[in-house]
Amino acid sequence: MNRTHRNFTLIELLTVIAIIVILTGFLLPAVTKIKERTKVTRAQTDIRALQLAIKQYESTYGYLPAAAANPDAVKTTSTALKDILGGTGNVRKQVFLELQTGNLFKDPWGNDYQIALDTNYDGKVDNARIDASSTDVPGSVAIWTQDSEGDYITSWGN
């Protein structure tokens, strides 16, 4: 009995590699879109958590975090807010937001979340800055950021 072993030729191998490369090229944009969508979802989750923590603080103390330090401050700094919500910067040392390692006040693209508060208690956040214009946002807290495509992710909906 004569057995012959057939090996792949160089052309066949190169053809298979080329097909794999082409298929990988088709998958890359899909993977990139999935990663971007994951970042947007994480930003929305962070914004909701920040907003809830600020509202819990307001419910507990009767005033917004920025008003505790400076009643005229519409926009609060992330360091002061992190201390206040994390428990080290409020009177009762109550934790309103569990802070993980890293900076919760940074969005998935590495930018600071923009946080503005209704410190004059008229039911709207005055002059929340988006683009070059300002927007009055209903409620006591406005939080927003911008994704890598330039779209805004806000606490008051899009």
DOKESE-743322 format. One record per residue: x, y, z of N, C-alpha, C in turn; residue number from 1; residue in three letters. Coordinates in nm, 2 decimals, always signed. Layout:
N
- X Y Z X Y Z X Y Z NUM Ala
...
end
This chain:
158
- +0.08 -0.12 +0.00 +0.00 +0.00 +0.00 +0.09 +0.12 +0.00 1 Met
- +0.06 +0.21 -0.09 +0.14 +0.33 -0.11 +0.07 +0.45 -0.04 2 Asn
- +0.13 +0.51 +0.06 +0.06 +0.62 +0.12 +0.14 +0.75 +0.08 3 Arg
- +0.06 +0.85 +0.04 +0.12 +0.97 +0.00 +0.07 +1.08 +0.10 4 Thr
- +0.16 +1.16 +0.14 +0.13 +1.27 +0.23 +0.12 +1.40 +0.15 5 His
- +0.01 +1.46 +0.16 -0.01 +1.59 +0.08 +0.02 +1.70 +0.18 6 Arg
- +0.11 +1.79 +0.15 +0.14 +1.91 +0.23 +0.07 +2.03 +0.16 7 Asn
- +0.05 +2.13 +0.25 -0.01 +2.25 +0.19 +0.10 +2.32 +0.11 8 Phe
- +0.06 +2.38 +0.01 +0.16 +2.46 -0.07 +0.17 +2.60 -0.01 9 Thr
- +0.27 +2.67 -0.05 +0.28 +2.81 +0.00 +0.17 +2.90 -0.04 10 Leu
- +0.12 +2.88 -0.16 +0.01 +2.96 -0.21 -0.12 +2.93 -0.13 11 Ile
- -0.15 +2.81 -0.09 -0.26 +2.77 -0.01 -0.25 +2.84 +0.13 12 Glu
- -0.13 +2.83 +0.18 -0.11 +2.89 +0.32 -0.13 +3.04 +0.31 13 Leu
- -0.08 +3.11 +0.21 -0.09 +3.25 +0.20 -0.24 +3.29 +0.18 14 Leu
- -0.31 +3.21 +0.10 -0.45 +3.24 +0.08 -0.53 +3.23 +0.21 15 Thr
- -0.51 +3.13 +0.29 -0.58 +3.11 +0.42 -0.54 +3.23 +0.51 16 Val
- -0.42 +3.27 +0.52 -0.38 +3.38 +0.60 -0.45 +3.51 +0.55 17 Ile
- -0.45 +3.53 +0.42 -0.52 +3.65 +0.36 -0.66 +3.65 +0.40 18 Ala
- -0.73 +3.54 +0.39 -0.87 +3.53 +0.43 -0.89 +3.57 +0.58 19 Ile
- -0.81 +3.52 +0.66 -0.82 +3.55 +0.81 -0.79 +3.69 +0.83 20 Ile
- -0.70 +3.75 +0.76 -0.67 +3.90 +0.78 -0.79 +3.98 +0.73 21 Val
- -0.85 +3.94 +0.62 -0.97 +4.02 +0.57 -1.09 +4.00 +0.67 22 Ile
- -1.11 +3.89 +0.72 -1.22 +3.87 +0.82 -1.19 +3.95 +0.95 23 Leu
- -1.07 +3.95 +0.99 -1.03 +4.03 +1.11 -1.06 +4.18 +1.08 24 Thr
- -1.03 +4.22 +0.96 -1.05 +4.36 +0.93 -1.20 +4.40 +0.93 25 Gly
- -1.29 +4.30 +0.90 -1.43 +4.32 +0.91 -1.48 +4.33 +1.06 26 Phe
- -1.41 +4.26 +1.15 -1.45 +4.26 +1.29 -1.40 +4.38 +1.37 27 Leu
- -1.29 +4.44 +1.33 -1.23 +4.55 +1.40 -1.33 +4.67 +1.42 28 Leu
- -1.40 +4.72 +1.32 -1.49 +4.83 +1.34 -1.61 +4.79 +1.44 29 Pro
- -1.65 +4.67 +1.43 -1.76 +4.62 +1.53 -1.71 +4.62 +1.67 30 Ala
- -1.59 +4.57 +1.69 -1.53 +4.57 +1.82 -1.51 +4.71 +1.88 31 Val
- -1.46 +4.80 +1.79 -1.45 +4.94 +1.83 -1.58 +5.01 +1.87 32 Thr
- -1.68 +4.98 +1.80 -1.82 +5.03 +1.83 -1.87 +4.98 +1.96 33 Lys
- -1.84 +4.85 +1.99 -1.88 +4.79 +2.11 -1.81 +4.85 +2.23 34 Ile
- -1.68 +4.88 +2.21 -1.60 +4.94 +2.32 -1.65 +5.08 +2.35 35 Lys
- -1.68 +5.16 +2.24 -1.73 +5.29 +2.26 -1.87 +5.29 +2.33 36 Glu
- -1.95 +5.20 +2.29 -2.09 +5.19 +2.36 -2.07 +5.15 +2.50 37 Arg
- -1.97 +5.07 +2.54 -1.95 +5.03 +2.67 -1.91 +5.15 +2.76 38 Thr
- -1.82 +5.24 +2.70 -1.78 +5.36 +2.77 -1.90 +5.45 +2.79 39 Lys
- -1.99 +5.47 +2.69 -2.10 +5.55 +2.71 -2.19 +5.50 +2.82 40 Val
- -2.21 +5.37 +2.82 -2.29 +5.31 +2.93 -2.23 +5.33 +3.07 41 Thr
- -2.10 +5.32 +3.07 -2.03 +5.34 +3.20 -2.05 +5.49 +3.24 42 Arg
- -2.04 +5.58 +3.15 -2.05 +5.72 +3.18 -2.20 +5.75 +3.23 43 Ala
- -2.30 +5.69 +3.17 -2.43 +5.70 +3.21 -2.45 +5.65 +3.35 44 Gln
- -2.39 +5.54 +3.38 -2.40 +5.48 +3.52 -2.33 +5.57 +3.62 45 Thr
- -2.22 +5.62 +3.59 -2.14 +5.71 +3.68 -2.23 +5.83 +3.71 46 Asp
- -2.28 +5.89 +3.60 -2.36 +6.01 +3.61 -2.48 +5.99 +3.71 47 Ile
- -2.55 +5.87 +3.69 -2.67 +5.84 +3.77 -2.62 +5.82 +3.92 48 Arg
- -2.51 +5.76 +3.94 -2.46 +5.74 +4.08 -2.42 +5.87 +4.14 49 Ala
- -2.36 +5.96 +4.07 -2.32 +6.09 +4.12 -2.45 +6.17 +4.16 50 Leu
- -2.54 +6.17 +4.06 -2.66 +6.24 +4.08 -2.74 +6.19 +4.21 51 Gln
- -2.75 +6.06 +4.22 -2.82 +6.00 +4.33 -2.75 +6.04 +4.46 52 Leu
- -2.62 +6.03 +4.47 -2.54 +6.06 +4.59 -2.56 +6.21 +4.63 53 Ala
- -2.56 +6.30 +4.53 -2.58 +6.44 +4.56 -2.72 +6.46 +4.62 54 Ile
- -2.82 +6.40 +4.56 -2.96 +6.41 +4.60 -2.98 +6.35 +4.74 55 Lys
- -2.91 +6.24 +4.77 -2.92 +6.18 +4.90 -2.85 +6.28 +5.01 56 Gln
- -2.74 +6.34 +4.97 -2.68 +6.44 +5.06 -2.78 +6.55 +5.09 57 Tyr
- -2.84 +6.60 +4.98 -2.93 +6.71 +4.99 -3.05 +6.67 +5.08 58 Glu
- -3.10 +6.55 +5.07 -3.21 +6.50 +5.15 -3.17 +6.49 +5.30 59 Ser
- -3.05 +6.45 +5.32 -3.00 +6.43 +5.46 -2.97 +6.57 +5.53 60 Thr
- -2.90 +6.66 +5.46 -2.86 +6.78 +5.52 -2.95 +6.90 +5.49 61 Tyr
- -3.03 +6.89 +5.39 -3.12 +7.00 +5.36 -3.06 +7.11 +5.27 62 Gly
- -2.94 +7.08 +5.22 -2.88 +7.17 +5.13 -2.78 +7.10 +5.04 63 Tyr
- -2.74 +7.15 +4.93 -2.65 +7.09 +4.83 -2.51 +7.09 +4.88 64 Leu
- -2.43 +7.00 +4.84 -2.29 +7.00 +4.88 -2.21 +7.13 +4.86 65 Pro
- -2.23 +7.19 +4.75 -2.15 +7.32 +4.72 -2.20 +7.43 +4.81 66 Ala
- -2.32 +7.43 +4.85 -2.38 +7.53 +4.94 -2.31 +7.52 +5.08 67 Ala
- -2.27 +7.40 +5.11 -2.21 +7.39 +5.24 -2.07 +7.46 +5.25 68 Ala
- -2.00 +7.46 +5.14 -1.87 +7.53 +5.14 -1.88 +7.67 +5.10 69 Ala
- -1.96 +7.69 +4.99 -1.97 +7.83 +4.93 -2.10 +7.84 +4.87 70 Asn
- -2.19 +7.92 +4.93 -2.33 +7.93 +4.88 -2.34 +7.99 +4.74 71 Pro
- -2.24 +8.06 +4.69 -2.24 +8.12 +4.56 -2.18 +8.03 +4.45 72 Asp
- -2.13 +7.92 +4.49 -2.06 +7.83 +4.39 -2.17 +7.75 +4.32 73 Ala
- -2.18 +7.77 +4.19 -2.27 +7.69 +4.11 -2.20 +7.56 +4.07 74 Val
- -2.08 +7.57 +4.04 -2.00 +7.45 +4.00 -1.91 +7.42 +4.11 75 Lys
- -1.91 +7.29 +4.15 -1.83 +7.25 +4.26 -1.71 +7.18 +4.21 76 Thr
- -1.60 +7.18 +4.29 -1.48 +7.11 +4.24 -1.49 +6.96 +4.27 77 Thr
- -1.43 +6.88 +4.19 -1.44 +6.73 +4.21 -1.38 +6.69 +4.34 78 Ser
- -1.27 +6.75 +4.38 -1.20 +6.71 +4.50 -1.29 +6.74 +4.63 79 Thr
- -1.35 +6.86 +4.63 -1.44 +6.89 +4.75 -1.56 +6.79 +4.75 80 Ala
- -1.62 +6.77 +4.63 -1.73 +6.69 +4.62 -1.70 +6.54 +4.65 81 Leu
- -1.58 +6.50 +4.61 -1.54 +6.36 +4.64 -1.53 +6.34 +4.79 82 Lys
- -1.47 +6.44 +4.86 -1.46 +6.43 +5.01 -1.60 +6.43 +5.07 83 Asp
- -1.68 +6.52 +5.03 -1.82 +6.53 +5.09 -1.90 +6.41 +5.07 84 Ile
- -1.90 +6.36 +4.95 -1.98 +6.24 +4.92 -1.92 +6.11 +4.97 85 Leu
- -1.78 +6.11 +4.98 -1.71 +5.99 +5.03 -1.71 +5.98 +5.18 86 Gly
- -1.76 +6.08 +5.25 -1.77 +6.07 +5.40 -1.67 +6.15 +5.48 87 Gly
- -1.56 +6.19 +5.42 -1.46 +6.26 +5.49 -1.48 +6.41 +5.50 88 Thr
- -1.57 +6.46 +5.41 -1.59 +6.60 +5.41 -1.73 +6.65 +5.45 89 Gly
- -1.80 +6.56 +5.52 -1.93 +6.60 +5.57 -1.94 +6.58 +5.72 90 Asn
- -2.03 +6.65 +5.79 -2.03 +6.66 +5.93 -2.05 +6.52 +6.00 91 Val
- -2.14 +6.44 +5.95 -2.17 +6.31 +6.01 -2.08 +6.20 +5.96 92 Arg
- -1.99 +6.23 +5.87 -1.90 +6.13 +5.82 -1.98 +6.02 +5.75 93 Lys
- -2.09 +6.06 +5.69 -2.18 +5.96 +5.62 -2.13 +5.94 +5.48 94 Gln
- -2.12 +5.82 +5.43 -2.08 +5.79 +5.30 -2.20 +5.78 +5.21 95 Val
- -2.20 +5.87 +5.11 -2.31 +5.88 +5.01 -2.28 +5.81 +4.88 96 Phe
- -2.15 +5.79 +4.86 -2.10 +5.73 +4.74 -1.97 +5.65 +4.77 97 Leu
- -1.98 +5.52 +4.74 -1.86 +5.44 +4.76 -1.76 +5.47 +4.65 98 Glu
- -1.65 +5.52 +4.69 -1.55 +5.56 +4.59 -1.45 +5.44 +4.57 99 Leu
- -1.44 +5.40 +4.44 -1.34 +5.30 +4.41 -1.20 +5.36 +4.40 100 Gln
- -1.10 +5.28 +4.38 -0.97 +5.33 +4.35 -0.98 +5.40 +4.22 101 Thr
- -0.90 +5.50 +4.20 -0.91 +5.58 +4.08 -1.01 +5.69 +4.10 102 Gly
- -1.03 +5.77 +4.00 -1.11 +5.89 +4.02 -1.25 +5.87 +3.95 103 Asn
- -1.35 +5.86 +4.03 -1.49 +5.84 +3.98 -1.53 +5.96 +3.91 104 Leu
- -1.47 +6.08 +3.93 -1.51 +6.20 +3.87 -1.45 +6.22 +3.73 105 Phe
- -1.38 +6.12 +3.69 -1.32 +6.11 +3.55 -1.41 +6.02 +3.47 106 Lys
- -1.45 +6.07 +3.35 -1.53 +5.98 +3.26 -1.44 +5.88 +3.19 107 Asp
- -1.50 +5.78 +3.12 -1.42 +5.68 +3.06 -1.32 +5.73 +2.95 108 Pro
- -1.33 +5.85 +2.91 -1.24 +5.91 +2.81 -1.13 +5.99 +2.88 109 Trp
- -1.13 +5.99 +3.01 -1.03 +6.06 +3.09 -1.06 +6.21 +3.12 110 Gly
- -1.18 +6.26 +3.09 -1.21 +6.40 +3.12 -1.29 +6.40 +3.25 111 Asn
- -1.29 +6.52 +3.31 -1.37 +6.54 +3.43 -1.52 +6.55 +3.40 112 Asp
- -1.60 +6.49 +3.48 -1.75 +6.51 +3.47 -1.77 +6.66 +3.50 113 Tyr
- -1.86 +6.72 +3.43 -1.90 +6.86 +3.46 -2.02 +6.85 +3.56 114 Gln
- -2.01 +6.91 +3.67 -2.12 +6.91 +3.77 -2.16 +7.05 +3.81 115 Ile
- -2.29 +7.08 +3.79 -2.34 +7.21 +3.84 -2.46 +7.19 +3.92 116 Ala
- -2.48 +7.28 +4.02 -2.58 +7.26 +4.12 -2.67 +7.38 +4.13 117 Leu
- -2.80 +7.36 +4.17 -2.89 +7.47 +4.18 -2.87 +7.53 +4.32 118 Asp
- -2.77 +7.62 +4.34 -2.74 +7.67 +4.47 -2.83 +7.79 +4.51 119 Thr
- -2.91 +7.84 +4.42 -3.01 +7.95 +4.46 -3.15 +7.89 +4.48 120 Asn
- -3.16 +7.76 +4.46 -3.28 +7.68 +4.49 -3.41 +7.74 +4.42 121 Tyr
- -3.39 +7.77 +4.30 -3.51 +7.81 +4.22 -3.56 +7.70 +4.13 122 Asp
- -3.52 +7.58 +4.15 -3.57 +7.46 +4.08 -3.50 +7.44 +3.95 123 Gly
- -3.40 +7.51 +3.92 -3.32 +7.48 +3.79 -3.18 +7.52 +3.81 124 Lys
- -3.09 +7.44 +3.74 -2.95 +7.47 +3.74 -2.93 +7.58 +3.63 125 Val
- -2.88 +7.69 +3.67 -2.86 +7.80 +3.58 -2.73 +7.79 +3.51 126 Asp
- -2.73 +7.81 +3.38 -2.61 +7.82 +3.30 -2.52 +7.70 +3.30 127 Asn
- -2.58 +7.58 +3.28 -2.50 +7.46 +3.26 -2.43 +7.47 +3.12 128 Ala
- -2.30 +7.48 +3.12 -2.23 +7.51 +3.00 -2.22 +7.38 +2.91 129 Arg
- -2.28 +7.39 +2.79 -2.26 +7.29 +2.69 -2.23 +7.36 +2.56 130 Ile
- -2.12 +7.32 +2.49 -2.07 +7.39 +2.37 -2.04 +7.53 +2.42 131 Asp
- -2.07 +7.62 +2.33 -2.05 +7.76 +2.37 -2.17 +7.83 +2.43 132 Ala
- -2.28 +7.75 +2.44 -2.40 +7.81 +2.49 -2.42 +7.76 +2.63 133 Ser
- -2.52 +7.82 +2.70 -2.55 +7.78 +2.84 -2.70 +7.73 +2.83 134 Ser
- -2.73 +7.64 +2.92 -2.86 +7.58 +2.93 -2.91 +7.58 +3.07 135 Thr
- -3.03 +7.62 +3.09 -3.09 +7.61 +3.22 -3.15 +7.47 +3.23 136 Asp
- -3.11 +7.39 +3.33 -3.16 +7.25 +3.34 -3.25 +7.24 +3.46 137 Val
- -3.37 +7.18 +3.44 -3.46 +7.17 +3.55 -3.41 +7.07 +3.66 138 Pro
- -3.43 +7.10 +3.78 -3.38 +7.01 +3.89 -3.28 +7.08 +3.97 139 Gly
- -3.22 +7.00 +4.06 -3.11 +7.06 +4.15 -2.97 +7.02 +4.11 140 Ser
- -2.96 +6.92 +4.02 -2.82 +6.87 +3.98 -2.82 +6.85 +3.83 141 Val
- -2.71 +6.90 +3.77 -2.68 +6.88 +3.63 -2.54 +6.82 +3.62 142 Ala
- -2.53 +6.71 +3.55 -2.40 +6.64 +3.53 -2.39 +6.61 +3.39 143 Ile
- -2.28 +6.63 +3.32 -2.26 +6.60 +3.18 -2.11 +6.57 +3.15 144 Trp
- -2.10 +6.51 +3.04 -1.96 +6.49 +2.98 -1.98 +6.47 +2.83 145 Thr
- -1.87 +6.46 +2.76 -1.87 +6.45 +2.62 -1.79 +6.33 +2.58 146 Gln
- -1.85 +6.25 +2.49 -1.78 +6.12 +2.44 -1.68 +6.16 +2.33 147 Asp
- -1.61 +6.05 +2.29 -1.50 +6.07 +2.19 -1.55 +6.12 +2.05 148 Ser
- -1.68 +6.10 +2.03 -1.74 +6.15 +1.90 -1.80 +6.29 +1.91 149 Glu
- -1.79 +6.35 +2.03 -1.84 +6.49 +2.05 -1.98 +6.49 +2.10 150 Gly
- -2.05 +6.38 +2.12 -2.18 +6.38 +2.17 -2.19 +6.40 +2.32 151 Asp
- -2.29 +6.47 +2.37 -2.30 +6.49 +2.51 -2.38 +6.38 +2.58 152 Tyr
- -2.33 +6.34 +2.70 -2.41 +6.25 +2.78 -2.44 +6.33 +2.90 153 Ile
- -2.57 +6.34 +2.93 -2.62 +6.43 +3.04 -2.71 +6.36 +3.14 154 Thr
- -2.72 +6.42 +3.25 -2.81 +6.37 +3.36 -2.96 +6.40 +3.33 155 Ser
- -2.98 +6.49 +3.24 -3.12 +6.54 +3.21 -3.17 +6.49 +3.08 156 Trp
- -3.10 +6.39 +3.02 -3.15 +6.33 +2.89 -3.10 +6.40 +2.77 157 Gly
- -3.11 +6.33 +2.66 -3.06 +6.39 +2.54 -3.17 +6.42 +2.44 158 Asn
end
